Amino acid sequence: MAEEQTELDERIIIKDLHTKEIDLVNRDPKHINEDVVKVDFEDVIAEPVGTYSFDGVWKTSYTTFTVSKYWCYRLLSAILGIPLAVIWGFLFALISFCHIWAVVPCIKSYLIEIQCVSRIYSLCIHTFCDPLFEALSKICSNIRVALRKEI
């Protein structure tokens, strides 16, 4: 009975991971698109001093820009949002699959196989190069450099 309850709790927890409540107010909690998408009318169209259009034209342009940007985004997201979500979901699932089932096992296999070669290489370096470099360091340790300024 206790095992069945634990299994049921695990299923509920797993289901909650995929069907969790999303925040409809703060839709960018990690601030991924904070710098990219904040484009207002003033960032695109600006009239320098001395070259002003009519006030009505300026107000209408502002309203047209703002409303058209808002509704075009909503229409594009309504039409393309779900298909693109499927494509991005598939792509990231594919990347995850390749990483989990191909990349990490290949790296682990390589590290296991290279460990043997690494030990042999280390032995060769310590056997042949260490005495050579120690001898060279003893030879060069008696070299003295003196700098004199000649007038």
GUMAR-583418 format. One record per residue: residue in one letter; chain; x, y, z of N, C-alpha, C, O in turn. Coordinates in Angstrom, 2 decimals. Layout:
N
+----+----+---------+---------+---------+---------+---------+---------+---------+---------+---------+---------+---------+---------+
: aa : ch :     n.X :     n.Y :     n.Z :    ca.X :    ca.Y :    ca.Z :     c.X :     c.Y :     c.Z :     o.X :     o.Y :     o.Z :
+----+----+---------+---------+---------+---------+---------+---------+---------+---------+---------+---------+---------+---------+
:  A :  A :       X :       Y :       Z :       X :       Y :       Z :       X :       Y :       Z :       X :       Y :       Z :
...
+----+----+---------+---------+---------+---------+---------+---------+---------+---------+---------+---------+---------+---------+
***
This chain:
151
+----+----+---------+---------+---------+---------+---------+---------+---------+---------+---------+---------+---------+---------+
: aa : ch :     n.X :     n.Y :     n.Z :    ca.X :    ca.Y :    ca.Z :     c.X :     c.Y :     c.Z :     o.X :     o.Y :     o.Z :
+----+----+---------+---------+---------+---------+---------+---------+---------+---------+---------+---------+---------+---------+
:  M :  A :    0.82 :   -1.19 :    0.00 :    0.00 :    0.00 :    0.00 :    0.87 :    1.25 :    0.00 :    0.59 :    2.21 :   -0.73 :
:  A :  A :    1.93 :    1.24 :    0.83 :    2.81 :    2.41 :    0.91 :    3.57 :    2.60 :   -0.40 :    3.82 :    3.74 :   -0.80 :
:  E :  A :    3.93 :    1.48 :   -1.06 :    4.63 :    1.57 :   -2.34 :    3.73 :    2.18 :   -3.41 :    4.19 :    2.98 :   -4.22 :
:  E :  A :    2.44 :    1.81 :   -3.41 :    1.50 :    2.37 :   -4.38 :    1.34 :    3.87 :   -4.17 :    1.26 :    4.63 :   -5.14 :
:  Q :  A :    1.29 :    4.32 :   -2.92 :    1.16 :    5.74 :   -2.62 :    2.40 :    6.50 :   -3.08 :    2.29 :    7.59 :   -3.65 :
:  T :  A :    3.59 :    5.93 :   -2.84 :    4.84 :    6.56 :   -3.27 :    4.89 :    6.68 :   -4.78 :    5.30 :    7.70 :   -5.33 :
:  E :  A :    4.47 :    5.60 :   -5.47 :    4.46 :    5.62 :   -6.93 :    3.49 :    6.67 :   -7.45 :    3.78 :    7.35 :   -8.42 :
:  L :  A :    2.33 :    6.79 :   -6.81 :    1.34 :    7.80 :   -7.20 :    1.89 :    9.20 :   -6.97 :    1.71 :   10.08 :   -7.82 :
:  D :  A :    2.57 :    9.42 :   -5.85 :    3.18 :   10.72 :   -5.56 :    4.24 :   11.06 :   -6.62 :    4.33 :   12.21 :   -7.05 :
:  E :  A :    5.04 :   10.05 :   -7.03 :    6.06 :   10.28 :   -8.05 :    5.41 :   10.66 :   -9.38 :    5.92 :   11.53 :  -10.07 :
:  R :  A :    4.31 :   10.02 :   -9.75 :    3.63 :   10.35 :  -10.99 :    3.09 :   11.77 :  -10.94 :    3.16 :   12.50 :  -11.93 :
:  I :  A :    2.54 :   12.16 :   -9.80 :    2.02 :   13.52 :   -9.66 :    3.15 :   14.53 :   -9.78 :    2.98 :   15.56 :  -10.44 :
:  I :  A :    4.28 :   14.26 :   -9.15 :    5.43 :   15.17 :   -9.22 :    5.93 :   15.28 :  -10.65 :    6.21 :   16.38 :  -11.13 :
:  I :  A :    6.04 :   14.16 :  -11.35 :    6.49 :   14.17 :  -12.74 :    5.52 :   14.95 :  -13.60 :    5.94 :   15.73 :  -14.45 :
:  K :  A :    4.22 :   14.75 :  -13.41 :    3.22 :   15.46 :  -14.19 :    3.30 :   16.96 :  -13.92 :    3.14 :   17.77 :  -14.84 :
:  D :  A :    3.53 :   17.35 :  -12.68 :    3.61 :   18.76 :  -12.32 :    4.78 :   19.46 :  -13.00 :    4.70 :   20.66 :  -13.25 :
:  L :  A :    5.86 :   18.74 :  -13.30 :    6.99 :   19.35 :  -13.98 :    6.62 :   19.84 :  -15.36 :    7.14 :   20.85 :  -15.83 :
:  H :  A :    5.72 :   19.13 :  -16.04 :    5.35 :   19.47 :  -17.40 :    4.10 :   20.34 :  -17.48 :    3.88 :   21.00 :  -18.50 :
:  T :  A :    3.31 :   20.35 :  -16.45 :    2.05 :   21.11 :  -16.49 :    2.03 :   22.19 :  -15.42 :    0.95 :   22.55 :  -14.94 :
:  K :  A :    3.18 :   22.69 :  -15.03 :    3.22 :   23.69 :  -13.97 :    2.53 :   24.97 :  -14.43 :    2.41 :   25.25 :  -15.62 :
:  E :  A :    2.08 :   25.73 :  -13.47 :    1.44 :   26.99 :  -13.76 :    2.49 :   27.98 :  -14.27 :    3.59 :   28.05 :  -13.74 :
:  I :  A :    2.13 :   28.72 :  -15.31 :    3.05 :   29.71 :  -15.83 :    2.56 :   31.10 :  -15.44 :    1.37 :   31.33 :  -15.25 :
:  D :  A :    3.51 :   32.00 :  -15.33 :    3.21 :   33.37 :  -14.93 :    2.80 :   34.15 :  -16.18 :    3.61 :   34.38 :  -17.07 :
:  L :  A :    1.53 :   34.56 :  -16.23 :    1.04 :   35.29 :  -17.39 :    1.35 :   36.79 :  -17.31 :    1.13 :   37.51 :  -18.27 :
:  V :  A :    1.86 :   37.25 :  -16.18 :    2.20 :   38.66 :  -16.05 :    3.67 :   38.88 :  -16.39 :    3.98 :   39.69 :  -17.26 :
:  N :  A :    4.56 :   38.17 :  -15.73 :    5.99 :   38.27 :  -16.00 :    6.38 :   37.12 :  -16.91 :    6.67 :   36.02 :  -16.43 :
:  R :  A :    6.39 :   37.36 :  -18.21 :    6.64 :   36.29 :  -19.17 :    8.12 :   36.14 :  -19.53 :    8.48 :   35.27 :  -20.32 :
:  D :  A :    8.96 :   36.98 :  -18.96 :   10.41 :   36.87 :  -19.17 :   11.10 :   36.96 :  -17.81 :   11.83 :   37.92 :  -17.55 :
:  P :  A :   10.87 :   35.96 :  -16.93 :   11.41 :   36.05 :  -15.57 :   12.94 :   36.04 :  -15.51 :   13.53 :   36.56 :  -14.56 :
:  K :  A :   13.59 :   35.46 :  -16.52 :   15.05 :   35.41 :  -16.53 :   15.66 :   36.53 :  -17.36 :   16.88 :   36.57 :  -17.55 :
:  H :  A :   14.84 :   37.44 :  -17.84 :   15.25 :   38.63 :  -18.59 :   16.10 :   38.26 :  -19.81 :   17.14 :   38.86 :  -20.05 :
:  I :  A :   15.65 :   37.28 :  -20.58 :   16.38 :   36.82 :  -21.76 :   16.32 :   37.87 :  -22.87 :   17.33 :   38.12 :  -23.53 :
:  N :  A :   15.16 :   38.48 :  -23.07 :   14.98 :   39.42 :  -24.17 :   14.87 :   40.87 :  -23.70 :   14.21 :   41.68 :  -24.35 :
:  E :  A :   15.49 :   41.17 :  -22.60 :   15.35 :   42.52 :  -22.05 :   15.97 :   43.59 :  -22.95 :   15.37 :   44.65 :  -23.13 :
:  D :  A :   17.13 :   43.34 :  -23.52 :   17.80 :   44.34 :  -24.36 :   17.34 :   44.29 :  -25.81 :   17.41 :   45.30 :  -26.51 :
:  V :  A :   16.88 :   43.16 :  -26.26 :   16.60 :   42.96 :  -27.67 :   15.28 :   43.59 :  -28.10 :   15.23 :   44.27 :  -29.13 :
:  V :  A :   14.22 :   43.38 :  -27.36 :   12.89 :   43.67 :  -27.85 :   12.36 :   45.04 :  -27.41 :   11.31 :   45.46 :  -27.89 :
:  K :  A :   13.03 :   45.71 :  -26.53 :   12.53 :   47.00 :  -26.05 :   12.80 :   48.09 :  -27.08 :   13.74 :   48.87 :  -26.94 :
:  V :  A :   11.98 :   48.13 :  -28.11 :   12.09 :   49.14 :  -29.14 :   10.80 :   49.95 :  -29.12 :    9.73 :   49.45 :  -29.45 :
:  D :  A :   10.93 :   51.20 :  -28.72 :    9.79 :   52.10 :  -28.70 :    9.88 :   53.05 :  -29.88 :   10.87 :   53.08 :  -30.60 :
:  F :  A :    8.83 :   53.82 :  -30.07 :    8.74 :   54.79 :  -31.15 :    9.93 :   55.75 :  -31.11 :   10.51 :   56.07 :  -32.15 :
:  E :  A :   10.29 :   56.20 :  -29.92 :   11.38 :   57.17 :  -29.77 :   12.74 :   56.57 :  -30.12 :   13.68 :   57.30 :  -30.45 :
:  D :  A :   12.86 :   55.24 :  -30.07 :   14.11 :   54.58 :  -30.42 :   14.29 :   54.47 :  -31.93 :   15.41 :   54.28 :  -32.41 :
:  V :  A :   13.19 :   54.58 :  -32.67 :   13.23 :   54.39 :  -34.12 :   13.08 :   55.70 :  -34.86 :   13.82 :   55.98 :  -35.80 :
:  I :  A :   12.13 :   56.51 :  -34.45 :   11.82 :   57.76 :  -35.15 :   12.02 :   58.92 :  -34.18 :   11.45 :   58.94 :  -33.09 :
:  A :  A :   12.83 :   59.89 :  -34.60 :   13.08 :   61.07 :  -33.77 :   13.28 :   62.27 :  -34.68 :   14.00 :   62.20 :  -35.68 :
:  E :  A :   12.65 :   63.35 :  -34.32 :   12.79 :   64.58 :  -35.10 :   13.70 :   65.55 :  -34.35 :   13.40 :   65.92 :  -33.21 :
:  P :  A :   14.79 :   65.96 :  -34.97 :   15.67 :   66.91 :  -34.29 :   15.03 :   68.30 :  -34.23 :   14.07 :   68.60 :  -34.94 :
:  V :  A :   15.57 :   69.12 :  -33.38 :   15.05 :   70.48 :  -33.21 :   15.12 :   71.21 :  -34.55 :   16.14 :   71.18 :  -35.24 :
:  G :  A :   14.03 :   71.88 :  -34.89 :   13.98 :   72.66 :  -36.12 :   13.36 :   71.92 :  -37.28 :   13.05 :   72.53 :  -38.30 :
:  T :  A :   13.15 :   70.59 :  -37.16 :   12.52 :   69.83 :  -38.25 :   11.35 :   69.04 :  -37.70 :   11.29 :   67.81 :  -37.83 :
:  Y :  A :   10.42 :   69.74 :  -37.09 :    9.24 :   69.09 :  -36.52 :    8.14 :   69.00 :  -37.56 :    7.93 :   69.92 :  -38.35 :
:  S :  A :    7.44 :   67.87 :  -37.54 :    6.23 :   67.73 :  -38.36 :    5.06 :   68.31 :  -37.57 :    5.22 :   68.76 :  -36.44 :
:  F :  A :    3.89 :   68.28 :  -38.19 :    2.70 :   68.75 :  -37.48 :    2.45 :   67.88 :  -36.26 :    2.74 :   66.68 :  -36.28 :
:  D :  A :    1.92 :   68.47 :  -35.20 :    1.67 :   67.73 :  -33.97 :    0.73 :   66.55 :  -34.20 :    0.92 :   65.47 :  -33.63 :
:  G :  A :   -0.28 :   66.76 :  -35.03 :   -1.23 :   65.68 :  -35.33 :   -0.56 :   64.51 :  -36.03 :   -0.85 :   63.35 :  -35.76 :
:  V :  A :    0.36 :   64.85 :  -36.96 :    1.09 :   63.80 :  -37.69 :    1.97 :   63.03 :  -36.71 :    2.04 :   61.80 :  -36.77 :
:  W :  A :    2.64 :   63.74 :  -35.81 :    3.52 :   63.11 :  -34.83 :    2.73 :   62.18 :  -33.91 :    3.15 :   61.05 :  -33.67 :
:  K :  A :    1.59 :   62.64 :  -33.41 :    0.76 :   61.82 :  -32.52 :    0.20 :   60.61 :  -33.26 :    0.20 :   59.50 :  -32.73 :
:  T :  A :   -0.26 :   60.83 :  -34.49 :   -0.82 :   59.72 :  -35.28 :    0.27 :   58.70 :  -35.62 :    0.03 :   57.49 :  -35.59 :
:  S :  A :    1.46 :   59.19 :  -35.96 :    2.57 :   58.28 :  -36.26 :    2.92 :   57.44 :  -35.04 :    3.16 :   56.24 :  -35.15 :
:  Y :  A :    2.94 :   58.08 :  -33.87 :    3.24 :   57.37 :  -32.63 :    2.20 :   56.28 :  -32.38 :    2.54 :   55.13 :  -32.09 :
:  T :  A :    0.93 :   56.66 :  -32.50 :   -0.15 :   55.68 :  -32.26 :   -0.10 :   54.56 :  -33.29 :   -0.24 :   53.39 :  -32.93 :
:  T :  A :    0.10 :   54.90 :  -34.55 :    0.15 :   53.89 :  -35.61 :    1.31 :   52.92 :  -35.39 :    1.14 :   51.71 :  -35.49 :
:  F :  A :    2.48 :   53.46 :  -35.07 :    3.65 :   52.61 :  -34.81 :    3.39 :   51.67 :  -33.64 :    3.61 :   50.46 :  -33.75 :
:  T :  A :    2.92 :   52.22 :  -32.53 :    2.73 :   51.43 :  -31.32 :    1.67 :   50.36 :  -31.51 :    1.88 :   49.20 :  -31.16 :
:  V :  A :    0.53 :   50.74 :  -32.07 :   -0.57 :   49.77 :  -32.25 :   -0.20 :   48.72 :  -33.30 :   -0.48 :   47.54 :  -33.10 :
:  S :  A :    0.41 :   49.14 :  -34.40 :    0.76 :   48.16 :  -35.44 :    1.82 :   47.18 :  -34.94 :    1.76 :   45.99 :  -35.25 :
:  K :  A :    2.80 :   47.68 :  -34.17 :    3.81 :   46.78 :  -33.59 :    3.15 :   45.77 :  -32.65 :    3.47 :   44.58 :  -32.69 :
:  Y :  A :    2.25 :   46.25 :  -31.82 :    1.55 :   45.41 :  -30.86 :    0.72 :   44.33 :  -31.57 :    0.83 :   43.15 :  -31.23 :
:  W :  A :   -0.10 :   44.73 :  -32.54 :   -0.99 :   43.77 :  -33.19 :   -0.25 :   42.86 :  -34.17 :   -0.60 :   41.69 :  -34.31 :
:  C :  A :    0.76 :   43.38 :  -34.84 :    1.55 :   42.49 :  -35.73 :    2.24 :   41.41 :  -34.91 :    2.28 :   40.25 :  -35.32 :
:  Y :  A :    2.79 :   41.78 :  -33.77 :    3.41 :   40.78 :  -32.91 :    2.39 :   39.75 :  -32.45 :    2.65 :   38.55 :  -32.47 :
:  R :  A :    1.22 :   40.22 :  -32.03 :    0.19 :   39.29 :  -31.57 :   -0.27 :   38.36 :  -32.68 :   -0.44 :   37.17 :  -32.46 :
:  L :  A :   -0.47 :   38.90 :  -33.89 :   -0.89 :   38.05 :  -35.02 :    0.20 :   37.05 :  -35.39 :   -0.08 :   35.87 :  -35.59 :
:  L :  A :    1.45 :   37.52 :  -35.48 :    2.54 :   36.61 :  -35.81 :    2.70 :   35.52 :  -34.75 :    2.93 :   34.36 :  -35.08 :
:  S :  A :    2.59 :   35.90 :  -33.48 :    2.72 :   34.89 :  -32.43 :    1.54 :   33.93 :  -32.45 :    1.71 :   32.75 :  -32.14 :
:  A :  A :    0.34 :   34.41 :  -32.80 :   -0.82 :   33.53 :  -32.88 :   -0.67 :   32.55 :  -34.05 :   -1.04 :   31.38 :  -33.93 :
:  I :  A :   -0.14 :   33.03 :  -35.17 :   -0.01 :   32.18 :  -36.36 :    1.21 :   31.26 :  -36.27 :    1.12 :   30.07 :  -36.56 :
:  L :  A :    2.34 :   31.82 :  -35.86 :    3.60 :   31.07 :  -35.90 :    4.09 :   30.59 :  -34.55 :    5.02 :   29.79 :  -34.49 :
:  G :  A :    3.49 :   31.06 :  -33.46 :    3.99 :   30.73 :  -32.12 :    3.98 :   29.25 :  -31.82 :    4.98 :   28.70 :  -31.37 :
:  I :  A :    2.87 :   28.60 :  -32.05 :    2.75 :   27.17 :  -31.73 :    3.61 :   26.32 :  -32.66 :    4.32 :   25.43 :  -32.17 :
:  P :  A :    3.59 :   26.54 :  -34.00 :    4.50 :   25.75 :  -34.84 :    5.98 :   25.95 :  -34.48 :    6.75 :   25.00 :  -34.46 :
:  L :  A :    6.36 :   27.19 :  -34.19 :    7.74 :   27.42 :  -33.81 :    8.06 :   26.80 :  -32.46 :    9.18 :   26.33 :  -32.24 :
:  A :  A :    7.10 :   26.80 :  -31.55 :    7.32 :   26.14 :  -30.25 :    7.56 :   24.64 :  -30.46 :    8.39 :   24.05 :  -29.78 :
:  V :  A :    6.82 :   24.04 :  -31.38 :    7.02 :   22.62 :  -31.69 :    8.42 :   22.41 :  -32.28 :    9.13 :   21.48 :  -31.89 :
:  I :  A :    8.81 :   23.28 :  -33.21 :   10.12 :   23.15 :  -33.84 :   11.23 :   23.32 :  -32.80 :   12.17 :   22.53 :  -32.76 :
:  W :  A :   11.12 :   24.37 :  -31.95 :   12.15 :   24.60 :  -30.92 :   12.15 :   23.47 :  -29.90 :   13.22 :   23.05 :  -29.45 :
:  G :  A :   10.98 :   22.98 :  -29.54 :   10.92 :   21.85 :  -28.62 :   11.60 :   20.63 :  -29.21 :   12.36 :   19.94 :  -28.52 :
:  F :  A :   11.33 :   20.36 :  -30.50 :   11.97 :   19.24 :  -31.17 :   13.48 :   19.44 :  -31.24 :   14.24 :   18.51 :  -30.99 :
:  L :  A :   13.91 :   20.65 :  -31.59 :   15.35 :   20.92 :  -31.71 :   16.06 :   20.73 :  -30.37 :   17.11 :   20.08 :  -30.31 :
:  F :  A :   15.50 :   21.29 :  -29.29 :   16.16 :   21.14 :  -28.00 :   16.06 :   19.71 :  -27.48 :   16.95 :   19.25 :  -26.77 :
:  A :  A :   15.01 :   19.00 :  -27.83 :   14.94 :   17.57 :  -27.49 :   16.02 :   16.80 :  -28.25 :   16.66 :   15.91 :  -27.69 :
:  L :  A :   16.23 :   17.14 :  -29.51 :   17.26 :   16.50 :  -30.32 :   18.65 :   16.80 :  -29.76 :   19.49 :   15.91 :  -29.67 :
:  I :  A :   18.88 :   18.06 :  -29.38 :   20.17 :   18.41 :  -28.79 :   20.38 :   17.66 :  -27.48 :   21.46 :   17.14 :  -27.22 :
:  S :  A :   19.34 :   17.61 :  -26.65 :   19.44 :   16.88 :  -25.38 :   19.71 :   15.40 :  -25.63 :   20.56 :   14.79 :  -24.98 :
:  F :  A :   18.98 :   14.82 :  -26.58 :   19.17 :   13.41 :  -26.91 :   20.60 :   13.13 :  -27.36 :   21.24 :   12.19 :  -26.88 :
:  C :  A :   21.11 :   13.95 :  -28.27 :   22.48 :   13.76 :  -28.77 :   23.49 :   13.93 :  -27.64 :   24.46 :   13.18 :  -27.55 :
:  H :  A :   23.26 :   14.91 :  -26.79 :   24.19 :   15.15 :  -25.69 :   24.19 :   13.97 :  -24.70 :   25.24 :   13.51 :  -24.27 :
:  I :  A :   22.98 :   13.49 :  -24.37 :   22.86 :   12.42 :  -23.37 :   23.32 :   11.08 :  -23.93 :   24.02 :   10.33 :  -23.25 :
:  W :  A :   22.93 :   10.76 :  -25.17 :   23.18 :    9.43 :  -25.71 :   24.41 :    9.32 :  -26.60 :   24.81 :    8.21 :  -26.93 :
:  A :  A :   25.03 :   10.45 :  -27.00 :   26.19 :   10.36 :  -27.88 :   27.39 :   11.12 :  -27.34 :   28.48 :   10.55 :  -27.20 :
:  V :  A :   27.22 :   12.40 :  -27.04 :   28.37 :   13.24 :  -26.69 :   29.00 :   12.81 :  -25.37 :   30.20 :   12.51 :  -25.33 :
:  V :  A :   28.22 :   12.76 :  -24.31 :   28.76 :   12.42 :  -22.99 :   29.36 :   11.01 :  -22.98 :   30.46 :   10.83 :  -22.46 :
:  P :  A :   28.68 :    9.99 :  -23.54 :   29.33 :    8.67 :  -23.57 :   30.64 :    8.65 :  -24.36 :   31.58 :    7.96 :  -23.97 :
:  C :  A :   30.69 :    9.40 :  -25.46 :   31.94 :    9.45 :  -26.24 :   33.05 :   10.10 :  -25.43 :   34.19 :    9.63 :  -25.44 :
:  I :  A :   32.73 :   11.17 :  -24.73 :   33.74 :   11.85 :  -23.91 :   34.20 :   10.94 :  -22.79 :   35.40 :   10.83 :  -22.53 :
:  K :  A :   33.26 :   10.27 :  -22.12 :   33.64 :    9.35 :  -21.03 :   34.50 :    8.23 :  -21.57 :   35.50 :    7.87 :  -20.95 :
:  S :  A :   34.13 :    7.66 :  -22.71 :   34.91 :    6.59 :  -23.33 :   36.31 :    7.08 :  -23.68 :   37.30 :    6.38 :  -23.43 :
:  Y :  A :   36.40 :    8.26 :  -24.24 :   37.70 :    8.84 :  -24.60 :   38.56 :    9.03 :  -23.36 :   39.74 :    8.70 :  -23.37 :
:  L :  A :   37.98 :    9.55 :  -22.30 :   38.75 :    9.77 :  -21.06 :   39.26 :    8.47 :  -20.47 :   40.37 :    8.42 :  -19.96 :
:  I :  A :   38.45 :    7.42 :  -20.54 :   38.89 :    6.12 :  -20.04 :   40.03 :    5.57 :  -20.90 :   41.02 :    5.06 :  -20.37 :
:  E :  A :   39.88 :    5.68 :  -22.22 :   40.89 :    5.14 :  -23.12 :   42.18 :    5.95 :  -23.09 :   43.26 :    5.38 :  -23.22 :
:  I :  A :   42.08 :    7.26 :  -22.93 :   43.27 :    8.10 :  -22.95 :   44.05 :    8.02 :  -21.65 :   45.21 :    8.42 :  -21.60 :
:  Q :  A :   43.43 :    7.51 :  -20.61 :   44.09 :    7.40 :  -19.31 :   45.33 :    6.50 :  -19.40 :   46.37 :    6.81 :  -18.81 :
:  C :  A :   45.22 :    5.42 :  -20.13 :   46.35 :    4.50 :  -20.30 :   47.48 :    5.19 :  -21.06 :   48.64 :    5.11 :  -20.66 :
:  V :  A :   47.14 :    5.86 :  -22.15 :   48.14 :    6.58 :  -22.94 :   48.77 :    7.70 :  -22.11 :   49.97 :    7.96 :  -22.21 :
:  S :  A :   47.97 :    8.33 :  -21.29 :   48.46 :    9.42 :  -20.44 :   49.51 :    8.92 :  -19.47 :   50.51 :    9.61 :  -19.23 :
:  R :  A :   49.32 :    7.77 :  -18.91 :   50.31 :    7.21 :  -17.97 :   51.61 :    6.87 :  -18.67 :   52.70 :    7.14 :  -18.15 :
:  I :  A :   51.52 :    6.28 :  -19.85 :   52.72 :    5.93 :  -20.62 :   53.47 :    7.20 :  -21.00 :   54.69 :    7.27 :  -20.89 :
:  Y :  A :   52.74 :    8.21 :  -21.46 :   53.35 :    9.49 :  -21.84 :   54.04 :   10.14 :  -20.64 :   55.15 :   10.64 :  -20.75 :
:  S :  A :   53.36 :   10.12 :  -19.50 :   53.92 :   10.70 :  -18.29 :   55.21 :    9.99 :  -17.88 :   56.19 :   10.63 :  -17.50 :
:  L :  A :   55.21 :    8.66 :  -17.95 :   56.42 :    7.89 :  -17.63 :   57.57 :    8.25 :  -18.57 :   58.71 :    8.42 :  -18.12 :
:  C :  A :   57.29 :    8.38 :  -19.85 :   58.33 :    8.73 :  -20.83 :   58.90 :   10.12 :  -20.54 :   60.11 :   10.32 :  -20.58 :
:  I :  A :   58.02 :   11.07 :  -20.25 :   58.47 :   12.43 :  -19.96 :   59.34 :   12.44 :  -18.70 :   60.42 :   13.04 :  -18.70 :
:  H :  A :   58.89 :   11.78 :  -17.65 :   59.66 :   11.76 :  -16.40 :   60.98 :   10.99 :  -16.57 :   61.97 :   11.33 :  -15.93 :
:  T :  A :   60.98 :    9.96 :  -17.41 :   62.19 :    9.14 :  -17.58 :   63.24 :    9.86 :  -18.43 :   64.42 :    9.85 :  -18.08 :
:  F :  A :   62.83 :   10.48 :  -19.53 :   63.79 :   11.04 :  -20.47 :   63.97 :   12.55 :  -20.34 :   65.10 :   13.05 :  -20.41 :
:  C :  A :   62.92 :   13.27 :  -20.17 :   63.01 :   14.73 :  -20.19 :   63.45 :   15.32 :  -18.86 :   64.22 :   16.29 :  -18.84 :
:  D :  A :   62.98 :   14.77 :  -17.74 :   63.33 :   15.33 :  -16.43 :   64.84 :   15.36 :  -16.21 :   65.37 :   16.39 :  -15.79 :
:  P :  A :   65.55 :   14.25 :  -16.46 :   67.02 :   14.32 :  -16.26 :   67.69 :   15.32 :  -17.21 :   68.63 :   16.00 :  -16.82 :
:  L :  A :   67.20 :   15.40 :  -18.44 :   67.77 :   16.34 :  -19.40 :   67.61 :   17.78 :  -18.93 :   68.56 :   18.56 :  -18.95 :
:  F :  A :   66.41 :   18.12 :  -18.50 :   66.15 :   19.49 :  -18.06 :   66.87 :   19.81 :  -16.74 :   67.29 :   20.94 :  -16.53 :
:  E :  A :   67.01 :   18.83 :  -15.88 :   67.77 :   19.05 :  -14.64 :   69.24 :   19.32 :  -14.97 :   69.85 :   20.20 :  -14.36 :
:  A :  A :   69.80 :   18.58 :  -15.92 :   71.19 :   18.81 :  -16.32 :   71.35 :   20.19 :  -16.95 :   72.30 :   20.91 :  -16.64 :
:  L :  A :   70.42 :   20.56 :  -17.82 :   70.48 :   21.89 :  -18.44 :   70.35 :   22.99 :  -17.39 :   71.02 :   24.02 :  -17.49 :
:  S :  A :   69.50 :   22.78 :  -16.40 :   69.34 :   23.81 :  -15.36 :   70.61 :   23.96 :  -14.52 :   70.95 :   25.06 :  -14.09 :
:  K :  A :   71.33 :   22.84 :  -14.29 :   72.59 :   22.92 :  -13.54 :   73.67 :   23.62 :  -14.36 :   74.49 :   24.37 :  -13.82 :
:  I :  A :   73.66 :   23.38 :  -15.65 :   74.63 :   24.05 :  -16.53 :   74.37 :   25.55 :  -16.56 :   75.29 :   26.36 :  -16.45 :
:  C :  A :   73.11 :   25.91 :  -16.69 :   72.75 :   27.33 :  -16.82 :   72.71 :   28.05 :  -15.48 :   72.62 :   29.28 :  -15.46 :
:  S :  A :   72.77 :   27.35 :  -14.38 :   72.67 :   28.01 :  -13.08 :   73.90 :   28.84 :  -12.73 :   73.82 :   29.73 :  -11.89 :
:  N :  A :   75.03 :   28.55 :  -13.37 :   76.25 :   29.30 :  -13.10 :   76.42 :   30.50 :  -14.01 :   77.42 :   31.22 :  -13.88 :
:  I :  A :   75.54 :   30.74 :  -14.89 :   75.63 :   31.91 :  -15.80 :   75.23 :   33.14 :  -15.02 :   74.18 :   33.18 :  -14.37 :
:  R :  A :   76.09 :   34.15 :  -15.09 :   75.82 :   35.42 :  -14.42 :   75.80 :   36.52 :  -15.48 :   76.64 :   36.56 :  -16.38 :
:  V :  A :   74.84 :   37.40 :  -15.36 :   74.73 :   38.50 :  -16.30 :   74.96 :   39.79 :  -15.52 :   74.34 :   40.04 :  -14.49 :
:  A :  A :   75.87 :   40.59 :  -16.04 :   76.16 :   41.88 :  -15.41 :   75.94 :   42.97 :  -16.45 :   76.46 :   42.89 :  -17.56 :
:  L :  A :   75.18 :   43.96 :  -16.09 :   74.91 :   45.08 :  -16.99 :   75.68 :   46.29 :  -16.49 :   75.61 :   46.66 :  -15.32 :
:  R :  A :   76.42 :   46.91 :  -17.41 :   77.16 :   48.13 :  -17.07 :   76.82 :   49.20 :  -18.05 :   76.62 :   48.97 :  -19.25 :
:  K :  A :   76.75 :   50.38 :  -17.52 :   76.48 :   51.52 :  -18.40 :   77.81 :   52.19 :  -18.68 :   78.49 :   52.67 :  -17.77 :
:  E :  A :   78.19 :   52.23 :  -19.94 :   79.44 :   52.85 :  -20.32 :   79.21 :   54.30 :  -20.70 :   78.25 :   54.64 :  -21.40 :
:  I :  A :   80.08 :   55.12 :  -20.23 :   79.93 :   56.55 :  -20.50 :   80.85 :   56.98 :  -21.62 :   80.87 :   58.15 :  -22.00 :
+----+----+---------+---------+---------+---------+---------+---------+---------+---------+---------+---------+---------+---------+
***
